[in-house]
Each structure stands twice: as C-alpha cells, then as structure tokens.
Amino acid sequence: MSAPSAALHVVRSRPVLTWRCARPWLAISSAARGGGIGPRSWVLNATVVTDYDNPDPAAHVDEMAAELGLSGDGVGLLTAVDVRHEVTAVDGGVRASVTTGVGCPIWAAAREEAVTSWKPGTINAVCWSPVRLSEAALVNAVATVAEAKAQALLESGVAGTGTVTDATVVLCPVDGEAESYGGPRSRIGAGLARAVHAAVTAGLRVQNPRHGEDPDFA
C-alpha cells in the first residue's frame, strides 16, 4: 500500500499541503483535529499567521477541509511556517514530511522558574509506514519521532528539544500483520528515526540557517 503524495493548495491566500488517501490509513496523532488513534482519510498541514489565536483550531481545519473537498475523518496540522518549505525524507520504506519552525525553541524539562516567557513555534511531522503497526508500536513511533527531532535540533545547534506546539502524525496501512515495535532500533522505527532526523536537519537549513532571526520563522 503506497503512501499518497502531497498536493499544494492555496486557501484564503495561504499555502496548504494535503494528502488524500484512496482508502483510510490507521493513524496516531497529537493534532488538535483528528488526534488520537483511528482510521483517517486525509492529512492537512496549513500555514497560518504568526500570531494565530483561533479559539477553535479544529473547526478552522474543518472549514479548510470543506473548501478543499476533503471528506471523512482526517488530521489537521497548523503552523506559521510556509508549508512550501516542507522537506520529505525516505528511509527503509518510511516517509517523513516535516515543516520545521524553531524561532522559539524550548527545553522540554526546563524548570518553571527558568521559563520567563514563551511563544509558539511549530515542527509538524507527517510520517508514513509501509506496513501495519500495532497500537503499541504507533505510540512507540511517536516517541521515536520526538527523539529523532531532538537529536537533529541538538546536532544543528538549536538550544532546545522542540517547541511548545509541535505536532506529529504517524500513519500505517489498516491491514496486514502488525509490527509489534516502533522504537528507534526496530525494523520500521529505525527508518522512521533516520527519515525524521534527515527532514528536520534539512528543514533547518532550508528555512533559516541561523535558526530564528526571521520573524516568520515560527
């Protein structure tokens, strides 16, 4: 079962990437729209304004999905990064499509008193496994994405493990014998980790080599 290719659209003057599935894929996601675990028929990654403050982002995604003719259950991701800067990497049959914004990176375990202020920044990862993963392996795969992302940021000199609004979706076929593991040394997790690491690393170079001096790099 081949993963769908991304298509670029413009909705209300802003770029949107979409993936339309010929039939549903099993997904796990942290997105505000379509989060959790279940079958999904599409994925959307949309550019929004830097100071985005819509109180109902899921409803906003539904509006965009309707304009684009996307039907059924799907996953919607939002970012202030221009999604035309998306980077795709493939390893071991796993594909990772990442938009990388780290204008305001954070350390995940920073002490509360050390955090005087924060602003959103977003790394969105849309990842496709060529084979079925068990629900446990899907959870493990999300952790693998986070580990690979943090490694890429550290190696690229970014002072943080991510941002406060990072979102991930990992999708796999709904049929077939399920892989039991999704960690970075598992058959699928190893390719996932390398693909995400490569995409984040390349995304940092593509968008802003100095990691955050551009005010739209969020």
N, C-alpha and C positions, 0 to 999 in steps of 0.2 A: 504494500500500500504506500504510494508515494505521497509525500507531503505537498500541499498546494503551494504555488508560488505567490509571492506578494504582488499586489497591484497598488499603484499610487493614484489617489484621487485628490480633488480639492473640494472641501466643503466649507462654505462661508469664508472663502479666501484663505483657508488654512489646509496644509497638506495632511492627508490621512493614508496610512497603509492598511490594506485589508488582505486577509487570507480567507478564501471561501472553500469550504470542504465539500467535496462531491457527496460524501456521506459523513455522519458525525464521527469525531475522534473523541477518545477519553482524555479529559484534561484535568489538571490540578492548577489552581491559580490563586494568587493573593490579590487579584484585581478587585476594584470596587464594584464592577459589573461583571458577573459571570464567575466570581470567585468560588473557591471550594473545589469539590471533585464531582465530575459528571460528564456526560456527553455534550460536546459543543460543535456547532456547525460553522462557526466563523470566529475570527480574531480581528480586532481593530486596534491600531496604535495611532493615536491622533495628536497633532500638535495643538497646544492651547497657549493662551497668553502667559507671560512670565508670572504675573500676579493673579493667576487663576484662583477664584474663590467661590465657584459654584457650589451651593449647599447640597446639591443632589447630583453628583457626577454620574451616577448610574443612569439617571433619567436623561442627562445630556448625551451619554453614549447611545441610549436608545433612539434619541432624536437623529443623531448622525447615522445610525444603522438603518433607520427607516428611509432617510434620504438616499442612502446607497443601495437600497433594495436588499438588505441583509435580513434573512428571516430565520426563525428558530432561536434556540439558545446559543449565545456567543459570549466571548470575553472581550471587554473593552479596557484598553490602557490609555493613559493620558500623560503627556509630557510637554514641557516648554521647549525641548529640543526640536529643531526642524527634523522631522522624520525622514526627510530626503537624505540625511546623513547616516541613515541606518547602515550597519555593517553585518553581513552574513558570513559565517564560517561553518565549514562542514568537516566532521572528523568521525571516522568509523560509522558512517551512515547517519549520524546525528547532525541536525542542522540547527544553528542558533542564529537568530536575527536580533540584534541588540541596538538600541539607541542609548547613547551614553552621555549623560549630563552630570557633571560633578562641580558645578560652580560653588556649591555649598556642601562639601563632604563632611561627614561626621564619623566619629569613632563609636561603634555600637555600644561599648561598655563604658563610655565616659561618665565620670562622676557627675551627679546632678549639679553640684555647686560649680563645676567647671564649665557648664553649658550656660553661658550668659544670654545667648540668643541663637536662633536657628532660622533658616529659610529652606523652603523646599528645593530639592534638586532631584533628578529622576534618572535612574538606569532601568530601562524596560527590556526584559529578555523574553523572546518568544522562541521556544525550543521544541523541536520535533524529533521523537524517537521512531526509528523504523519498525520497531516491534512492540508488542504489548508489554506493559509494565504492571505489576500488581499495585494495589493502592499503597502498600507499604513502600514499594520501590519508587512510586511517584513522590511520596513525602521525602524519601531519601534524595531523590533527584533535585528537589527544590533546595535542599541543604547543599548539595553539590554545586548548584548554580551559584549560591551565595559564597561558598568557599573559593570557587574559581574567580569570581568577580573581585573578591577581596585580595586575592593573590595578584591579579592584574593591576589593581589600583596601587598596591604596595610597591610592586616592581616598577611602576611608571612614576613613582614619586608623589602620588596623591596622598595627602595626610588624612586618611580616613578609610573606613571599611565599606562605605556606601553612602547613601543619602537617606533622608527620612521618608521619602516617598517612592523608593524603588519598588517595582512590581515584576512578577515572574509568572509565566505560564509554560507548563510542560505538557505536551500532547503526545498521545500514542494511539495506535490502532485499537479498536474495541475488541477485535477478535484475535485468536491465536493463543498459544501457550504463553503465559505471563512470566517475564523475568522477575525474579524474587528480590533483586537488589539494584539500587541506583546510586550507590556510593562511588567515589572517585576511582576506585580500583576495580569496580565491576565492569562487565562487558560493555554495557551501554553507558554507565556513568563515567567511564574513563574518556570516551569520545565526547560526551556532554561537557565535561570539565575543560577539555582542551579547546573545544569549539567556543565555549563562552569566554574563556581566557583570551583566545585569539581575537574574538569580536570586540571585547571591551578594550583590549590593548590598541587595536586598530582604530576603534571609535574615538579614543582619547586623542590620537594623532590627527584624525580627520577633522575633528571639530575645533579643537583648541590645544595646540601643543603645550601651552603654558597653563593649562588646567584652571580656567575660570576667570580670566581677565575680561572676556567678552560678556557684557551684561545679559545677553540672551542665552548664555551657556548655563542652563539651569536644569 
